[in-house]
Every structure is written in C-alpha cells, then in structure tokens.
C-alpha cells in the first residue's frame, strides 16, 4: 500500500512524449491531481518535474526546508528561473540568537560567521569559507580567515562569562547542578603536534590527530564552561581540572556534578569529596561478587524502576534495560566460568549510580543522572539539587 501524499509520475504518451503528472496512490491506482505538461525534450522534461515539485510545495500544508540555495529551481510561473539565492532568513535567525546570547559585544565577525556555518553545516575550515560564500554571500580569503581564527583563543574567557551570564539571567542557572562529559575533535591532517595527538577517537578517526574537550552544561544542555586537553588524555583525568577550575574561578560553594562511568575512579571521587563537590556518576557492576549481585537482584526482585541503596551506590531495575542486556548476553558465548554467567544474567536490567549525596531521595538522584543522556529535554523532576 503506497502512501496518499502527493507524488510525481512520469508517463509515456502515444506520441512518444513524457507526461509529468502530480497525484497520489490509493493501493496500486494513481489518482491524478494535476497534469503539469508533456515534452520529448530532456531539458524541458526536467523543467516540468521542477514545476511539479513547486506545485506540490505550494499546495502542501507542510513546509519544506531546503538549505541548498545553489540548486536551480523553476518557479510556478513558467520560464522564471532562480539563478542565485542566499539563506537570508537563516542568517537573520542565527544572527538574532547570537545577539540574544550577548555575544555581539565581543565584536568578532569571524566568530559569529563560523559559529553560524557550524550550526548549518559542520565542515572543515576551508570548506566553511566556501559555505559562507555559498549560503550567505560572505567572503573570506583563506589567509584572512586563518589569521582571524587564531585570535579567537583570546576570547575564551569572555565567551564563557557571556554564556554563564545568559544562563543565570534566562535559565535559572546557579552552579548548584552541572553535567560533565567529554568529546573529541579530529583534524583533517596526519601530522601531530604537542596538542593535536592521536588518541581514543569518539569519531572513529583513529588515523587522525585530535584534541579532547571537557564540556560543562546546565540541565537544559546549555554549555557554560569548557576546557581543552591533549588528544591522548584519558577522559577520567579531565574532570578534576575542569571542576576545580570552575569552582575556583566562580567561588562556588554548593556544587553537584553529574557524569558517566568513564569519569569514575576512586581517586577522582575522593578528590571531589575533598573539594566539597557532590556527585552522581555511573557505577560499574563488573567488580561485584556473585554474593553481592544476588543480594542486589533479590532486593530489586525485578520490579520495574525499583531503587535500592547499598552504601554509596544506588541500584535501579529497568524492564527495558533488562531486555537489552539479555539480548547482549545471548550473543556472548559463556563456557568455562559458570559463576560469571550467573552474575551477568543476574545483572540484566540493573544499573548502578555512585553518589556521595545522602540528603536527597534516591529516585531524584537517578533522575538527575538520566538527564545526562537527555540534555535537550528538561527533566520533569523538581530542581532540588
């Protein structure tokens, strides 16, 4: 059964021409909506197809987004062709956001323009120069762009201060709760230097040097702080310098950080305790003994979203997670270690969360950790951390 939305059909006529029609399918039957025209000429046929596309756009309740103004389009009135267009609406929209964030006071056109093109179509610096010209009619020579881009590092602290000020004034941000994670940026070169170094690539670009970025965001996913590390830095070694730098620069007293298991180490947790920083981090269950696993699974009793606390670790059972874990375990071949088999099977559906916070309900803490994976969707939990 084909869908009922408007489609373009090409049909051969008795005269040998190709007819272009707009209509919809009901089962295998084509219901004609509009006969656009017919021709034997290849270019004319293509023009008729473009007219059909324009007819569908103009009669559809759904707006189509086209971020390629260089494609030649034929307007609904025959013979009128668009030879050159720019994404003026997109530029105006992004420019208004840039201004609303308070970044215009930095007086850096290159920062604004390259941030805009990064939003529309992330690409290398050289391609970004071409895209700025293509989409907005903004011209940069390679020499000028590279020279100006090297100056942006001097704006780092001003950009961070601007981001924090915006979050405080518009997003009710007060540093009491932040989320931390890392990502990698690779370079389209095979040459390393003292900073761009080969390391574990989240982009799967193992042959290209990279840098590591530690990013701090609020619970809405709005970035408020970042730092940069050498490309071969282990991600677990980044959280303390970032959090310590943020705490000292902004004289923060009440501070809670949410991070995933990659940041977990006894040294990190001990240092966060010494700094007076609350934390909720993913906990690895692989080091639990079979006896501990049996106690946890027995207490949770496979009740969906049931939560228990054992010392500094909170455990939650999820039916959905259990189905995924079971599917993953079914792919493995356990032969020798029956204890390991039992432990893995028992842990299906169970997730651990390590925390030093005792004054708040476990359900709230688990919910906060889940916000780490839903940064673009505000949590429904109350803002108690």
C-alpha positions in Angstrom: 0.0 0.0 0.0 1.6 3.3 -1.1 1.1 6.4 0.9 -1.6 9.0 -0.1 0.7 12.1 -0.2 1.3 13.9 -3.4 3.8 12.3 -5.8 5.2 13.0 -9.3 4.6 10.4 -12.0 6.2 10.2 -15.5 4.1 8.6 -18.1 4.9 7.8 -21.8 2.2 9.1 -24.2 1.2 7.6 -27.6 3.2 10.3 -29.4 6.4 9.4 -27.6 6.4 12.3 -25.2 6.8 12.1 -21.4 3.9 13.5 -19.4 4.6 14.8 -15.9 1.7 14.4 -13.5 1.0 15.1 -9.8 -1.3 12.8 -7.8 -1.5 10.2 -5.1 -1.7 6.4 -5.0 -4.6 4.5 -3.5 -3.4 0.9 -3.5 -2.0 0.5 -7.0 -4.2 3.1 -8.6 -2.8 6.5 -9.3 -5.3 9.3 -8.7 -4.5 12.3 -10.9 -4.4 15.7 -9.2 -2.7 17.9 -11.8 -1.4 17.4 -15.3 1.8 19.6 -15.5 2.7 19.1 -19.2 4.5 16.8 -21.6 7.6 17.0 -23.8 10.1 15.0 -25.8 13.0 17.3 -24.9 15.1 16.1 -21.9 15.7 19.6 -20.5 12.0 20.5 -20.9 11.0 17.3 -19.0 13.3 18.3 -16.2 11.8 21.7 -16.1 8.3 20.1 -15.9 9.5 18.0 -13.0 10.7 21.1 -11.2 7.3 22.7 -11.9 5.6 19.6 -10.4 7.8 19.9 -7.3 6.8 23.6 -6.9 3.2 22.7 -7.4 3.4 20.1 -4.5 5.2 22.6 -2.3 2.7 25.4 -2.9 -0.3 23.1 -2.2 1.1 21.2 0.7 0.3 22.2 4.4 3.8 21.1 5.4 6.7 23.5 4.8 9.8 22.1 3.1 13.2 23.2 4.4 15.9 23.5 1.7 19.3 24.6 2.8 20.8 24.4 -0.7 20.2 27.7 -2.4 22.5 26.8 -5.3 20.1 24.3 -6.8 18.3 25.8 -9.7 14.6 25.9 -9.2 11.8 26.8 -11.6 9.1 29.0 -10.1 5.4 28.1 -10.6 5.2 30.7 -13.3 6.9 29.0 -16.3 10.1 30.4 -17.6 11.1 32.2 -14.4 14.4 30.7 -13.0 16.2 31.4 -9.8 19.9 31.7 -10.7 21.3 32.8 -7.3 19.9 32.8 -3.8 21.1 33.2 -0.2 19.8 31.9 3.1 18.9 35.3 4.3 16.2 34.0 6.7 18.5 31.5 8.2 21.2 34.2 8.6 18.8 36.6 10.3 17.5 33.9 12.6 21.0 32.8 13.7 22.2 36.4 14.0 19.3 37.2 16.3 20.2 34.2 18.5 23.8 35.3 18.5 22.7 38.7 19.7 20.3 37.3 22.3 23.1 35.3 23.8 25.1 38.5 24.3 28.0 37.6 22.0 27.9 40.7 19.8 29.8 42.7 22.3 32.8 40.6 21.5 32.9 42.4 18.1 34.3 39.4 16.3 32.6 38.8 12.9 34.7 35.7 12.2 33.4 34.1 15.5 29.8 34.9 14.5 30.1 33.7 10.9 32.0 30.5 11.6 29.6 29.7 14.5 26.6 30.2 12.2 28.0 27.9 9.5 28.9 25.3 12.1 25.2 25.2 13.0 24.0 24.9 9.4 26.7 22.5 8.0 29.7 21.5 10.2 32.8 21.2 8.0 36.5 21.9 7.8 37.8 25.5 7.9 38.4 25.6 4.2 35.0 24.2 3.3 33.4 26.6 5.8 34.9 29.5 3.9 33.2 28.2 0.7 29.9 27.6 2.5 29.8 31.1 4.0 30.2 32.5 0.4 27.6 30.0 -1.0 24.9 30.4 1.7 25.4 34.0 2.9 27.5 35.8 0.3 30.2 36.4 3.0 33.7 36.4 1.5 36.8 35.4 3.4 40.2 34.7 1.9 41.9 31.6 3.3 44.7 33.8 4.7 42.4 36.2 6.4 40.2 33.5 7.8 43.0 31.5 9.3 44.7 34.6 10.7 41.4 35.8 12.4 40.6 32.3 13.7 43.9 32.0 15.6 42.9 35.2 17.5 39.7 33.5 18.9 41.5 31.7 21.7 41.9 35.2 23.4 38.1 35.4 23.6 37.7 32.1 25.5 37.1 33.6 29.0 34.8 36.3 27.6 32.7 33.7 25.8 32.5 31.6 29.0 31.5 34.7 31.1 28.9 35.6 28.5 27.4 32.1 28.4 27.3 31.9 32.2 25.6 35.4 32.4 23.0 34.3 29.9 22.3 31.1 31.8 22.0 32.9 35.1 19.7 35.6 33.7 17.5 33.4 31.5 17.8 29.7 32.5 17.7 30.0 36.4 21.3 28.6 36.5 23.2 28.9 39.8 26.0 26.3 39.6 24.2 24.0 42.1 23.9 21.3 39.4 26.0 20.8 36.3 26.6 17.9 33.8 30.0 17.0 32.6 31.2 15.0 29.6 34.0 14.9 27.1 34.1 14.7 23.3 36.9 14.7 20.7 37.5 16.9 17.7 39.7 15.5 14.9 41.8 17.3 12.4 42.0 16.6 8.7 45.7 16.0 8.7 48.1 13.2 9.6 50.6 15.4 11.4 50.7 15.6 15.1 52.0 18.5 17.3 52.3 19.0 21.1 48.5 19.3 21.4 46.9 17.5 18.4 47.8 13.9 19.2 46.3 10.5 18.3 44.1 9.1 20.9 40.9 7.2 21.5 38.6 8.8 18.9 34.8 9.2 19.5 34.5 9.9 15.8 36.3 6.7 14.9 39.1 8.7 13.2 41.9 6.6 14.5 44.4 7.8 11.9 44.0 11.5 12.5 45.2 13.6 15.4 42.6 15.1 17.8 42.0 17.2 20.8 39.8 16.4 23.8 37.2 18.8 25.0 35.7 18.7 28.5 32.3 20.3 28.5 30.1 21.5 31.3 26.4 22.2 30.6 23.3 23.0 32.7 20.4 20.6 33.0 18.9 22.0 29.7 22.1 21.2 27.8 23.2 24.8 27.6 27.1 25.0 27.6 28.5 27.2 30.4 32.2 26.1 30.6 34.8 24.1 28.7 38.5 23.3 28.7 40.7 21.6 26.1 43.2 18.8 26.6 45.8 16.9 24.5 44.3 14.3 22.2 45.7 11.4 24.1 44.5 12.4 27.5 42.4 9.8 29.3 38.9 11.3 29.9 38.9 10.4 33.5 41.8 12.8 34.1 39.9 15.8 32.8 37.0 16.1 35.3 39.0 17.3 38.3 40.9 20.1 36.5 37.6 21.3 34.9 35.6 21.2 38.0 38.3 22.7 40.2 38.9 25.5 37.7 35.2 26.3 37.5 34.8 26.2 41.3 37.8 28.5 42.0 37.1 31.0 39.2 33.5 31.5 40.3 33.8 30.9 44.0 31.1 28.2 44.1 30.0 26.7 47.4 27.1 24.4 46.6 28.1 22.3 43.7 26.9 19.0 42.3 28.2 17.3 39.1 26.6 14.5 37.1 29.0 12.4 34.9 29.1 9.0 33.4 31.1 5.9 34.4 34.1 7.0 32.3 34.9 9.6 35.0 34.7 7.1 37.8 37.9 6.3 39.8 38.5 6.1 43.5 41.0 8.9 43.2 38.5 11.2 41.4 35.7 10.5 43.9 38.0 11.1 46.9 39.2 14.4 45.4 35.6 15.5 44.7 34.8 14.7 48.3 37.7 16.8 49.5 36.6 19.7 47.3 33.2 19.5 48.8 31.6 18.7 45.4 28.5 16.4 45.3 28.5 13.9 42.5 26.3 11.3 40.8 28.3 9.1 38.4 27.6 5.8 36.6 28.8 2.8 38.6 30.4 -0.3 37.1 28.9 -3.5 38.3 31.6 -5.8 36.9 33.6 -5.9 40.1 30.7 -7.0 42.3 31.0 -10.5 43.8 28.3 -13.1 43.0 27.1 -12.8 46.6 26.7 -9.0 46.3 24.9 -9.4 42.9 22.5 -12.0 44.5 21.7 -9.6 47.3 21.0 -6.7 44.9 18.9 -8.7 42.5 16.9 -10.3 45.3 16.2 -6.8 46.8 15.1 -5.4 43.5 13.1 -8.5 42.7 12.8 -7.5 39.0 10.3 -4.7 39.8 10.4 -2.1 37.1 12.1 1.2 38.3 12.5 -0.1 41.8 15.5 1.5 43.5 17.7 0.4 46.5 20.7 2.0 48.1 23.8 0.0 49.2 26.4 2.3 50.8 27.3 5.0 48.3 25.7 3.2 45.3 22.2 3.3 44.2 20.8 0.4 42.0 17.8 0.6 39.8 16.0 -2.2 37.9 14.5 -1.5 34.4 12.5 -3.9 32.4 13.6 -2.1 29.2 17.2 -2.3 30.1 16.8 -6.0 31.1 15.6 -6.8 27.6 18.6 -5.1 26.0 21.0 -6.7 28.5 19.5 -10.2 27.8 19.9 -9.7 24.0 23.5 -8.7 24.5 24.3 -11.6 26.8 22.6 -14.0 24.4 25.2 -13.0 21.8 28.1 -14.0 24.1 29.4 -17.5 24.5 29.9 -18.4 28.1 31.5 -21.8 28.5 34.1 -22.0 31.3 33.1 -19.6 34.1 29.6 -20.6 35.3 29.8 -18.0 38.1 30.4 -15.3 35.6 27.5 -16.5 33.6 25.2 -16.4 36.6 26.5 -12.9 37.6 25.9 -11.4 34.1 22.5 -13.0 33.9 21.5 -11.7 37.3 22.6 -8.2 36.5 20.3 -7.9 33.5 18.3 -4.8 33.9 20.3 -3.3 36.7 22.2 0.0 36.6 24.4 1.4 39.4 24.9 5.0 40.3 27.7 6.1 42.7 27.0 9.2 44.8 28.1 11.0 47.9 24.7 12.7 48.4 22.6 11.5 51.2 20.2 14.3 51.8 18.0 13.8 48.7 15.7 10.9 47.6 17.4 8.1 45.5 14.7 8.5 42.8 15.6 12.1 42.3 19.3 11.3 42.1 18.7 8.6 39.5 16.5 11.0 37.6 19.3 13.6 37.6 21.7 11.1 36.1 19.2 10.3 33.4 19.3 14.0 32.4 22.9 13.4 31.3 21.5 11.5 28.3 18.6 13.8 27.7 20.3 17.2 27.7 17.9 18.6 25.1 14.9 17.7 27.1 14.3 19.3 30.5 13.7 16.8 33.3 10.3 16.7 35.0 11.9 16.2 38.3 11.9 19.2 40.7 15.0 21.4 40.8 16.3 20.3 44.3 20.0 19.9 43.6 
